[in-house]
Amino acid sequence: MPTVAVIGAGAAGLVAAAFASAGGAQVVLIERTKDGGRKILISGGGRCNVLPSALAPERFVTDSPSHLLRGMLRAWPLHEQRAFFERDLEIPLALEEESGKLFPRSNRARDIRDGLVTYARAKGVEIRFDTTVTDLSIGAAGFTVSTSGDEVQCDRVVLATGGLSVPATGSDGAGLSAAQRSGHAMVDTYPALTPLLAKGEVHASLSGVSLDVRLRGRSGSKTIESSGGFLFTHRGYSGPSVLDISHLTERGTEPTIRAQWSTLSPADWGSAFDARSASVATILNRHIPGRLAEQLMIEAGVLLDRRTSSFTRSERIRLIEMLTSYPLPWSGNEGYKKAEVTGGGVALSEVHPKTLESKRVPGLYMCGEMLDAFGPIGGHNFSWAWATGRAAGAGAAAELVKTTSVESGFSRTDKR
């Protein structure tokens, strides 16, 4: 029977192994940790945001042609992915209305990881945990995967080793290094979806303050925006809005990231400050947290007891600018240790879009975080992992079965 080795039992690897086995291949899944799926376990605060309620390909980041990314995402539509979890894995999902995220109804990430492992085994996958790959070579007879246990001879290899983010989960970039050594075009990697570090101590007193904001910055000629939760930390800034724009800090010249601290526009704030003899601080406190309001007044040079009746035009202009287009003082980011994903990786043009087989190394497939694409938080990156894992696993099996059928002297349609 044809053999496929899948290296890496994360989100993409577990799905790849299951679909390769379901497609008729004999599959060995090799994983360096003792149980696999470590990022699944820590995602969503231990709840696992399995999928978004709606996919947003336009919000993905890639240096590769966007049509390749869209095609890979749409190869396994969102409703079919949800059906896979609910029907095949028998894990009901629940929509969190306020966030638009789908979680397992049990709110246990372990149910997703364990469900994928159980499903893969039920499909006939041999899983080897606590096994480190030490070398990968290709010869006339196929691939040889050298491990800490033994050597695995196989016809096809699926690399699903992830990137460099959250190294404590087992990510070490080994697959990326292997892809680069074998001549694949690579986009320089960088930490993405990671908290930012503050510049100086100006916001140290705001640690713990949270609110919903809108952030915007520029990447080249393109304006990037994010919105949602924002948290001042003892080191800088975090929350969904920050994570979704953090990649700008790694992309060329240092961009200015501006914050709009509420839904109010400059005109709205102008109207609010038209109130007769009202406390400026009280007006601010209706829309933003008190500690932040005080900090912005200090930075704008507005006395904390200022009333609108004595509000000067220059003070008003400065404060409205602070409220609607505040330049966030950042000095860097928390790096791979805190990054939820790795930006960059293998260029999407290096693989066949339907099967994810390498165009440079026949029989080698790559999926998940290894590829040059990531989306916003909220289940998009899991959707990418599920879709590309399925494509790689199914593609490897289909090519094997087709090759074996031809070598045996009959086509698949001749089988009885």
Residue, then its C-alpha position, 0 to 999 in steps of 0.5 A: m500500500p502507498t505510504v505517506a509520512v506526515i511530519g508534525a501533529g499540529a492542526a494542519g498535520l492531524v488533518a493532513a494525516a487523516f485525509a491522506s489515510a482516508g484517501g487510501a494511503q498508509v500514513v505515519l504521523i511523526e510528532r516530537t511532543k508527547d501528545g501533539g496539538r499544543k497550539i490547539l490546547i492553548s488557543g482561545g484561552g484554553r477554549c480553542n476558537v475553531l473557526p470564524s463565523a465568516l471568512a475574510p480572505e482580504r484580511f490575510v497577509t501574504d507576499s504571494p499573489s492573493h488569488l493563490l491564497r483565496g483559492m487555497l482558502r476556498a478549496w474547503p469552504l467554511h460550512e464544510q469545515r464546520a460540518f467536519f467537526e460536528r458530523d465527523l468528529e461529533i464535536p458540536l460548535a457554538l457561535e459566540e455572537e459578540s465576537g463572531k467566533l465558533f468554539p466547541r460547545s464544551n469550551r474545552a480546547r482539549d476536545i478538539r485536539d483529542g477529537l482530531v487524534t481519535y479521528a486520525r487513528a480511526k482512519g488508520v493513521e499510525i501516530r508516533f509521539d515523542t519522536t524527533v525527525t533528524d533528517l529527511s532525504i530523497g532517493a530513487a526509491g522515495f523519501t527516507v525520514s530519519t527519526s530518533g527511533d528509526e528510519v521511515q521509508c515512504d513515497r510521499v512526505v507532508l511537512a506540517t511542522g509549523g513556524l517559529s511562533v510559541p516555541a514552547t509548543g514544539s515549533d522550531g522552524a525545522g520544516l522551514s529550514a528543510a524547505q529552504r535547503s531544498g531550494h524553495a523560494m522563501v519570504d523572510t519570516y517574522p513574528a505576527l499577531t504578537p503584543l507590542l512593547a511600549k516606548g518609555e514609561v509614559h503609559a506604565s500607570l495604565s496597565g490593566v486598562s482595557l477598551d475597544v479601539r480602532l487602530r490604523g497604520r500604513s504598510g507601503s502604500k496600503t493603509i491597514e486597520s484593526s479594531g476591537g479589544f485593546l489592553f494596556t499591559h505592564r510592558g506595552y499593548s495587547g488585545p485583538s486590535v493590537l495583535d491584528i496590526s502588530h505585523l506592521t512593526e516588522r515590515g520595513t520602516e517603522p510605521t506610525i500606528r494611530a489609535q482612535w480611542s472611541t467610536l466618536s469622530p472629531a466632529d462628535w467630540g467637538s459637539a460634546f465639548d460644546a456643552r456649557s460649563a461642563s467638566v472636560a474630564t466628565i465628558l471624556n469619562r462617558h466614552i473612555p476609561g477614567r485613567l486613560a482620560e486623565q493621561l490624554m488630558i495631561e499629554a494634551g496640556v489640559l488641566l484636569d479641572r478644566r471646564t468647557s467654558s474656559f477650554t481654549r481653542s488650541e487645547r480643544i484641537r490637541l485633545i481631539e487629536m489625542l482622542t481620534s488619532y493618537p500616535l501609539p508609542w511603541s518600540g518593538n514587539e514581544g517576538y516569537k515567544k508571544a506571537e500566535v503565528t509566523g509571518g512569511g514562509v514558503a512562497l505560495s507560488e512554490v506549491h501546486p495550489k490544489t494539492l500543495e505539492s512542491k513544484r521543486v521536489p515531487g512528492l513533498y507537500m507543505c501546509g499550515e503555518m509553513l506557508d506564506a500566509f496568516g489571517p487575523i485572530g478569531g479562527h482564521n488561522f485555524s481555518w487556514a490550517w484545516a484547509t491546507g492540511r486537508a488539501a496536502g493530505a488528500g493530494a498526497a494520497a490521490e497522487l499515490v493512488k494514481t501512480t500506483s494504479v498506472e504502474s499496476g497497468f490499470s486506471r482507478t476507474d478500472k477498479r472493481 
